[in-house]
Structure formats: C-alpha cells, structure tokens
C-alpha cells in the first residue's frame, strides 16, 4: 500500500508525539543518509534525545519470491535509473571528486571476481539435509511444527 494509505501523517512527524526529533531523508542517497545519521548520533551523545529517521527508499525487487510487483507497481528500475542507489552513489562521489570512472571500473571488476570466487566455493559445499531447516529456529518446537516436520521428513 502507498504510505498515504498506511498513515495519515508522515512517519518522521510522529517523533514529535514522543518528544523526539524527526527527520526525513532520501534513503537511496547514502551520503545524505550518512549525514543525517551522524547528526542523530551527535544529538543523542550531546543529550538532546533520540532522532526518528524516516529513510524513504525505493524497493528495487519484490517483497519475496511469491510477490508480483507488477500487480501494484507500474514502473521499475531500469539500468542507469535515477532511483538506483548505486548510480546515485557513483554520481555523488564522482561529483565530489572522490572517485573516477577508472576506480569504479576497477571496483566492479574486483567485486565480480569475488562473487565468482565465492560462488565457485559454494558450489563445492553439499546441500543441507532437509531436516536442518528446523535446526536453531525454535527453542522448543510447538506441536504444530513437530507435526509439519513429521509430514515433510
């Protein structure tokens, strides 16, 4: 649901009801988000209380593998989109003179190499046993979970 239907008031404005400071930030812009978060930390450390940060972000993918975002979203992020946080970060860092296209290309190549290496390592690990999906999930399994476990194992 759109935020307008979820809440009558923007989230950051609700901070006032709790005696806190509220601020809204573009959650896709990491530099802006970092600045606001650093200010919130400083406010707290200086005794000025908590800060509620509403970081508005565009969710690129679906909620889950069973979700079809085309049912409720008409547009999506395309390569080079102004909503893509990585594109935003690259542009901001280049504009500030912190990185160049060459540095970006080198970082992407290194990231690709690492991902491929980790993928190859993972492929060598045997798949988990089906019963392991119940390990370390519940302190004590309820009767219903025990029943489900019995049905699938």
URFENLIN-V428980 format. One record per residue. N is the residue number from 1. RES is the residue in three letters. PHI is phi in whole degrees, 0 to 359 (999 if undefined). PSI is psi in whole degrees, -180 to 180 (* if undefined). NEAR is the number of other ideal C-beta (glycine too) atoms within 8 Angstrom. Layout:
# URFENLIN-V428980
n=N res=RES phi=PHI psi=PSI near=NEAR
n=N res=RES phi=PHI psi=PSI near=NEAR
This chain:
# URFENLIN-V428980
n=1 res=UNK phi=999 psi=144 near=4
n=2 res=UNK phi=297 psi=150 near=5
n=3 res=UNK phi=304 psi=-35 near=8
n=4 res=UNK phi=300 psi=-28 near=5
n=5 res=UNK phi=270 psi=-17 near=5
n=6 res=UNK phi=273 psi=-28 near=6
n=7 res=UNK phi=209 psi=138 near=8
n=8 res=UNK phi=288 psi=-25 near=2
n=9 res=UNK phi=238 psi=145 near=6
n=10 res=UNK phi=301 psi=144 near=9
n=11 res=UNK phi=305 psi=-46 near=11
n=12 res=UNK phi=299 psi=-27 near=11
n=13 res=UNK phi=287 psi=-18 near=8
n=14 res=UNK phi=288 psi=-16 near=12
n=15 res=UNK phi=302 psi=-36 near=12
n=16 res=UNK phi=301 psi=-36 near=8
n=17 res=UNK phi=296 psi=-20 near=5
n=18 res=UNK phi=252 psi=9 near=7
n=19 res=UNK phi=73 psi=23 near=5
n=20 res=UNK phi=249 psi=168 near=10
n=21 res=UNK phi=269 psi=139 near=11
n=22 res=UNK phi=236 psi=146 near=14
n=23 res=UNK phi=211 psi=147 near=12
n=24 res=UNK phi=250 psi=138 near=9
n=25 res=UNK phi=221 psi=152 near=12
n=26 res=UNK phi=286 psi=103 near=9
n=27 res=UNK phi=293 psi=-12 near=8
n=28 res=UNK phi=273 psi=-11 near=10
n=29 res=UNK phi=256 psi=100 near=12
n=30 res=UNK phi=294 psi=-32 near=9
n=31 res=UNK phi=291 psi=-43 near=9
n=32 res=UNK phi=295 psi=-43 near=9
n=33 res=UNK phi=296 psi=-43 near=13
n=34 res=UNK phi=299 psi=-44 near=8
n=35 res=UNK phi=299 psi=-48 near=8
n=36 res=UNK phi=296 psi=-41 near=11
n=37 res=UNK phi=295 psi=-41 near=9
n=38 res=UNK phi=297 psi=-40 near=8
n=39 res=UNK phi=296 psi=-38 near=10
n=40 res=UNK phi=295 psi=-42 near=13
n=41 res=UNK phi=298 psi=-45 near=8
n=42 res=UNK phi=296 psi=-41 near=8
n=43 res=UNK phi=301 psi=-47 near=12
n=44 res=UNK phi=295 psi=-46 near=11
n=45 res=UNK phi=295 psi=-29 near=6
n=46 res=UNK phi=270 psi=9 near=6
n=47 res=UNK phi=82 psi=14 near=5
n=48 res=UNK phi=269 psi=8 near=6
n=49 res=UNK phi=91 psi=-178 near=9
n=50 res=UNK phi=282 psi=163 near=9
n=51 res=UNK phi=233 psi=131 near=13
n=52 res=UNK phi=263 psi=116 near=13
n=53 res=UNK phi=256 psi=119 near=13
n=54 res=UNK phi=264 psi=104 near=11
n=55 res=UNK phi=264 psi=103 near=8
n=56 res=UNK phi=278 psi=121 near=7
n=57 res=UNK phi=227 psi=154 near=8
n=58 res=UNK phi=263 psi=118 near=6
n=59 res=UNK phi=283 psi=116 near=5
n=60 res=UNK phi=289 psi=-44 near=6
n=61 res=UNK phi=256 psi=-177 near=4
n=62 res=UNK phi=288 psi=166 near=7
n=63 res=UNK phi=297 psi=-38 near=5
n=64 res=UNK phi=205 psi=178 near=5
n=65 res=UNK phi=291 psi=-18 near=4
n=66 res=UNK phi=266 psi=0 near=3
n=67 res=UNK phi=269 psi=139 near=7
n=68 res=UNK phi=242 psi=95 near=5
n=69 res=UNK phi=296 psi=-17 near=10
n=70 res=UNK phi=294 psi=-16 near=6
n=71 res=UNK phi=286 psi=-26 near=5
n=72 res=UNK phi=229 psi=0 near=4
n=73 res=UNK phi=225 psi=126 near=7
n=74 res=UNK phi=273 psi=-30 near=3
n=75 res=UNK phi=247 psi=160 near=3
n=76 res=UNK phi=224 psi=174 near=6
n=77 res=UNK phi=276 psi=129 near=7
n=78 res=UNK phi=254 psi=163 near=5
n=79 res=UNK phi=303 psi=129 near=4
n=80 res=UNK phi=85 psi=8 near=5
n=81 res=UNK phi=297 psi=147 near=8
n=82 res=UNK phi=288 psi=-8 near=5
n=83 res=UNK phi=268 psi=-11 near=7
n=84 res=UNK phi=285 psi=117 near=12
n=85 res=UNK phi=299 psi=-29 near=10
n=86 res=UNK phi=289 psi=-42 near=6
n=87 res=UNK phi=297 psi=-43 near=10
n=88 res=UNK phi=299 psi=-46 near=12
n=89 res=UNK phi=297 psi=-46 near=11
n=90 res=UNK phi=303 psi=-48 near=10
n=91 res=UNK phi=297 psi=-46 near=8
n=92 res=UNK phi=298 psi=-45 near=10
n=93 res=UNK phi=293 psi=-36 near=10
n=94 res=UNK phi=292 psi=-44 near=12
n=95 res=UNK phi=300 psi=-34 near=6
n=96 res=UNK phi=277 psi=-6 near=6
n=97 res=UNK phi=81 psi=15 near=4
n=98 res=UNK phi=279 psi=-29 near=5
n=99 res=UNK phi=221 psi=164 near=7
n=100 res=UNK phi=236 psi=171 near=6
n=101 res=UNK phi=300 psi=-35 near=6
n=102 res=UNK phi=296 psi=-42 near=6
n=103 res=UNK phi=296 psi=-43 near=8
n=104 res=UNK phi=299 psi=-46 near=11
n=105 res=UNK phi=300 psi=-42 near=8
n=106 res=UNK phi=295 psi=-42 near=8
n=107 res=UNK phi=296 psi=-42 near=8
n=108 res=UNK phi=295 psi=-42 near=8
n=109 res=UNK phi=297 psi=-44 near=8
n=110 res=UNK phi=294 psi=-41 near=8
n=111 res=UNK phi=297 psi=-42 near=8
n=112 res=UNK phi=297 psi=-42 near=8
n=113 res=UNK phi=299 psi=-45 near=8
n=114 res=UNK phi=296 psi=-45 near=8
n=115 res=UNK phi=299 psi=-45 near=8
n=116 res=UNK phi=297 psi=-40 near=8
n=117 res=UNK phi=297 psi=-47 near=8
n=118 res=UNK phi=294 psi=-37 near=8
n=119 res=UNK phi=297 psi=-46 near=8
n=120 res=UNK phi=299 psi=-41 near=8
n=121 res=UNK phi=296 psi=-42 near=8
n=122 res=UNK phi=294 psi=-37 near=7
n=123 res=UNK phi=298 psi=-24 near=6
n=124 res=UNK phi=277 psi=-12 near=5
n=125 res=UNK phi=276 psi=131 near=6
n=126 res=UNK phi=294 psi=152 near=3
n=127 res=UNK phi=295 psi=152 near=4
n=128 res=UNK phi=291 psi=155 near=6
n=129 res=UNK phi=287 psi=142 near=5
n=130 res=UNK phi=307 psi=-39 near=7
n=131 res=UNK phi=294 psi=-16 near=8
n=132 res=UNK phi=292 psi=-16 near=7
n=133 res=UNK phi=294 psi=-16 near=7
n=134 res=UNK phi=262 psi=-8 near=9
n=135 res=UNK phi=288 psi=138 near=6
n=136 res=UNK phi=57 psi=32 near=2
n=137 res=UNK phi=254 psi=-47 near=5
n=138 res=UNK phi=240 psi=142 near=7
n=139 res=UNK phi=297 psi=-47 near=2
n=140 res=UNK phi=225 psi=129 near=4
n=141 res=UNK phi=287 psi=135 near=8
n=142 res=UNK phi=287 psi=166 near=7
n=143 res=UNK phi=301 psi=-36 near=6
n=144 res=UNK phi=293 psi=-43 near=6
n=145 res=UNK phi=294 psi=-41 near=10
n=146 res=UNK phi=300 psi=-40 near=9
n=147 res=UNK phi=295 psi=-46 near=8
n=148 res=UNK phi=299 psi=-41 near=8
n=149 res=UNK phi=301 psi=-44 near=11
n=150 res=UNK phi=296 psi=-33 near=7
n=151 res=UNK phi=288 psi=-33 near=6
n=152 res=UNK phi=262 psi=-12 near=6
n=153 res=UNK phi=257 psi=* near=6
